[in-house]
Amino acid sequence: MRIIVTGANGRLGRVVVAHLLEQGMEVVGLDREIISQSGASMIQVDLCDLGQVFGALVGAEAIVHLGAIPTPKGRPPELVYRNNVMSQFNIFEAAARLGIQRVVSASSISAFGFPFQHRWSEPLYLPLDEAHPLLPQDAYGLSKATGEEIAAAYSRRTGASAASLRISTIVSDEMMQPLLERVRQNPGNWASSFWSYVHVNDVAQACLLALTHPYEGHQIFHITSNDTSTELPTDELLERWFPNVPRRTNSREPRWSLIDGTRAEEMLGYHPQYRWSNLSATADEHAL
């Protein structure tokens, strides 16, 4: 299976490329700058140039589209929106015309509108499921919400299938402890992202599952750790920061996730393998 991975040189892209190669897939990585990766062919492409995208996608059987500006911070909002939306449009336009039948693209929980909001707002209910309205205020969240509409239009137009993966804050083993410390010092700073996170290896797993599992049309999946980045019980977090938001769960876990990952589990068989408590326990065992 010949797979195109855009943003292949990014922190997530490198892990996804390696994971797909381990599964015996032929991988072609696209990025603005070429950094060789063992086992993968690399093509230098500006994803905002439709002609370059067409040329790079010829012969592909499926696409994992990760190439985007990953945060609104440090860049003008019009640049973030234009880059992310045009690259998304170009990938799906070329896929439609070339007859590519499966595209997996990286959306974000920022599509809901809360993580980078300019003015404080609250969800209609928690945990957030895929049916909750998208209410973006910022350019990044708006670009991800628009990207999901582009994916849906591709499926309506062609009858092909597309997955939009709404990904939580991505961490690696090295990033986990610093994140936990920042959250411990000021948990309120992470309320707008609902203390959610996901390990980069679990995102790679989700990309593979979204490529290979059967489903029709455009599907949206939450990709998270099904955990929170704080030792505080979730009910306590809600009492302090979201006391008026209705709760829709009967979970007995003390740190139940505010991002509902049930759909990814049921439709893709996605089961996150990495939680900070597990990583911390492993580190403690190695220290003995």
C-alpha positions in Angstrom: 0.0 0.0 0.0 1.6 3.3 -1.1 0.9 6.0 1.5 1.6 9.7 1.2 2.3 11.4 4.5 2.4 15.2 4.5 4.3 17.1 7.1 6.6 14.1 7.2 9.4 16.0 8.9 7.3 17.2 11.7 7.4 15.9 15.3 4.3 13.8 14.6 5.1 13.1 11.0 8.4 11.4 11.7 6.7 9.0 14.1 3.8 8.3 11.8 6.2 7.5 8.9 8.2 5.1 11.0 5.1 3.4 12.3 3.7 2.9 8.8 7.0 1.6 7.6 7.0 -1.0 10.4 3.7 -2.3 9.0 5.3 -2.9 5.7 3.8 0.0 3.8 5.4 2.0 1.1 5.7 5.5 2.4 6.3 8.8 0.5 6.9 11.8 2.8 6.0 15.4 1.7 7.4 18.5 3.4 8.7 21.9 2.6 12.2 20.8 3.6 13.7 17.5 2.9 15.2 15.5 5.8 16.0 11.9 4.8 14.1 9.2 6.7 15.3 5.6 6.5 13.0 3.5 4.3 10.8 6.4 3.1 11.0 8.4 -0.1 10.9 12.2 0.4 9.6 14.9 -1.9 9.9 18.6 -1.3 6.4 20.2 -1.8 4.7 23.4 -1.0 1.2 22.1 0.0 -0.3 25.5 -0.8 0.6 25.0 -4.4 -2.0 22.8 -6.0 0.2 21.9 -9.0 2.9 20.6 -6.7 0.4 18.6 -4.7 -1.0 17.0 -7.8 2.4 15.9 -9.0 3.3 14.5 -5.6 0.1 12.5 -5.1 0.2 10.6 -8.4 0.2 6.9 -7.7 -0.9 7.2 -4.1 -3.4 4.8 -2.7 -4.1 6.8 0.5 -3.0 9.9 2.3 -2.2 10.9 5.9 -2.4 14.7 5.9 -0.4 16.1 8.8 1.2 19.1 7.1 -0.1 22.3 8.8 0.9 25.1 11.1 0.2 23.4 14.5 -0.5 26.4 16.7 -1.8 30.0 16.3 1.0 31.3 18.5 3.8 33.3 17.0 2.3 33.8 13.6 -0.3 36.3 12.1 -3.8 34.8 12.2 -4.3 35.3 8.5 -1.1 33.2 7.8 -2.3 30.4 10.0 -5.7 30.3 8.5 -4.6 30.6 4.8 -1.8 28.0 5.1 -3.9 25.4 6.9 -7.1 25.8 4.8 -5.3 26.0 1.4 -3.1 23.0 2.1 -6.2 21.0 3.3 -8.2 22.1 0.2 -5.3 21.2 -2.2 -4.8 17.7 -0.7 -8.5 16.9 -1.0 -8.9 18.5 -4.4 -6.0 16.5 -5.8 -7.2 13.3 -4.0 -10.7 13.7 -5.6 -9.4 14.2 -9.1 -6.8 11.5 -8.9 -9.3 9.0 -7.5 -7.7 8.4 -4.2 -10.2 6.6 -2.0 -9.0 7.2 1.6 -7.6 10.4 3.3 -6.8 10.7 6.9 -6.3 14.3 8.1 -5.2 15.8 11.4 -7.9 18.0 12.9 -7.7 19.1 16.5 -9.8 19.5 19.6 -9.2 23.2 18.9 -11.9 22.9 16.3 -14.3 23.1 19.2 -13.1 26.7 19.8 -12.0 26.5 23.4 -8.2 26.0 23.6 -7.2 29.2 22.0 -10.4 31.3 22.5 -10.1 35.0 22.7 -13.1 35.4 25.1 -13.9 32.8 27.7 -16.7 30.4 26.7 -17.8 27.0 27.9 -19.1 23.9 26.3 -22.7 22.9 26.2 -21.9 19.7 28.1 -19.0 17.5 29.1 -17.4 15.2 28.1 -17.1 16.6 24.6 -18.3 14.2 21.9 -18.1 14.5 18.2 -21.6 15.9 18.0 -20.9 18.9 20.1 -21.1 22.2 18.0 -17.9 23.7 16.8 -17.6 27.3 18.1 -14.1 28.6 17.1 -13.0 32.1 17.8 -9.4 32.0 16.7 -7.7 31.4 13.3 -6.3 28.0 14.2 -9.5 26.6 15.5 -11.4 28.0 12.6 -8.9 26.5 10.2 -9.5 23.1 11.7 -13.2 23.4 11.6 -13.1 24.5 8.0 -10.7 21.6 7.3 -13.3 19.1 8.5 -15.9 20.6 6.1 -13.4 20.2 3.3 -13.0 16.6 4.2 -16.8 16.1 4.3 -17.2 17.7 0.9 -14.6 15.4 -0.6 -16.6 12.4 0.6 -19.9 13.8 -0.7 -18.3 14.6 -4.0 -16.5 11.3 -4.6 -18.1 8.6 -2.4 -14.6 8.0 -0.9 -13.9 7.9 2.8 -12.1 10.4 5.0 -11.3 10.6 8.7 -10.8 13.8 10.6 -8.8 13.0 13.7 -9.4 15.6 16.5 -6.1 15.3 18.3 -5.5 16.4 21.9 -2.2 18.1 23.0 0.5 15.8 21.7 3.3 14.7 24.0 6.3 12.4 24.0 8.0 10.6 26.9 10.4 13.6 27.2 7.6 16.2 27.2 5.3 14.5 29.7 7.0 15.4 33.0 7.5 19.1 32.1 3.8 19.3 31.1 2.7 17.6 34.3 4.8 20.1 36.3 3.3 23.1 34.5 -0.2 21.8 35.0 0.6 21.1 38.7 1.7 24.7 39.2 -1.3 26.2 37.6 -4.1 23.8 36.5 -6.4 26.7 35.5 -4.1 27.5 32.5 -5.1 24.2 31.0 -8.8 24.4 31.6 -9.6 25.5 28.0 -8.0 22.4 26.6 -9.8 20.3 29.3 -6.4 18.9 30.6 -6.4 16.5 27.6 -3.3 15.1 26.0 -2.2 12.1 23.9 1.1 10.4 23.3 2.6 10.8 19.9 2.9 7.0 19.5 -0.9 6.7 20.1 -1.6 9.2 17.4 0.5 7.2 15.0 -1.5 4.1 16.0 -4.7 6.1 15.3 -3.5 7.1 11.9 -2.8 3.5 10.9 -6.2 2.4 12.2 -8.0 5.2 10.3 -6.1 4.2 7.1 -7.0 0.5 7.3 -10.3 0.1 9.1 -13.5 -0.1 7.0 -15.9 2.9 7.2 -17.8 5.0 4.8 -18.1 8.7 4.1 -16.5 11.4 6.4 -15.9 10.3 10.0 -14.7 12.3 12.9 -12.7 10.7 15.8 -11.3 12.0 19.0 -7.7 10.9 19.6 -6.8 11.3 23.2 -5.3 9.4 26.1 -8.7 9.1 27.8 -7.0 10.6 30.8 -6.1 14.1 32.2 -2.8 15.8 32.8 -3.4 16.4 36.5 -3.6 14.4 39.6 -6.7 16.2 40.6 -10.0 14.2 40.2 -12.0 15.3 37.2 -15.1 16.1 39.3 -13.0 18.5 41.4 -11.7 20.2 38.2 -15.2 20.7 37.0 -16.4 22.1 40.3 -13.6 24.7 40.2 -13.6 25.6 36.5 -16.9 24.4 34.9 -19.4 24.3 37.7 -22.4 25.1 35.5 -21.6 22.8 32.6 -23.9 19.7 32.5 -22.1 16.3 32.8 -22.9 13.3 30.6 -21.1 10.4 32.1 -21.3 7.6 34.6 -17.6 7.0 34.7 -16.2 5.7 38.0 -12.6 6.6 37.2 -11.4 9.5 39.3 -9.5 11.1 36.3 -12.1 10.5 33.6 -11.5 12.2 30.3 -13.4 15.4 29.3 -12.8 14.4 25.6 -15.0 11.4 24.8 -12.9 8.8 22.9 -15.7 6.2 22.6 -16.3 6.6 18.9 -12.6 5.9 18.0 -12.6 2.9 20.2 -15.8 1.4 18.8 -15.2 2.2 15.1 -11.4 2.0 14.8 -10.4 -0.2 17.7 -8.3 2.6 19.1 -7.0 2.0 22.6 -4.4 4.5 23.8 -1.4 2.7 25.3 0.4 5.7 27.0 -0.7 7.4 30.1 1.4 9.6 32.3 0.7 7.5 35.4 2.0 4.4 33.5 5.1 6.2 32.3 5.8 7.5 35.8 5.4 4.0 37.3 7.8 2.6 34.7 10.4 5.4 35.5 10.1 4.6 39.2 10.7 0.9 38.6 13.8 1.7 36.5 15.1 3.9 39.3 15.0 1.1 41.9 
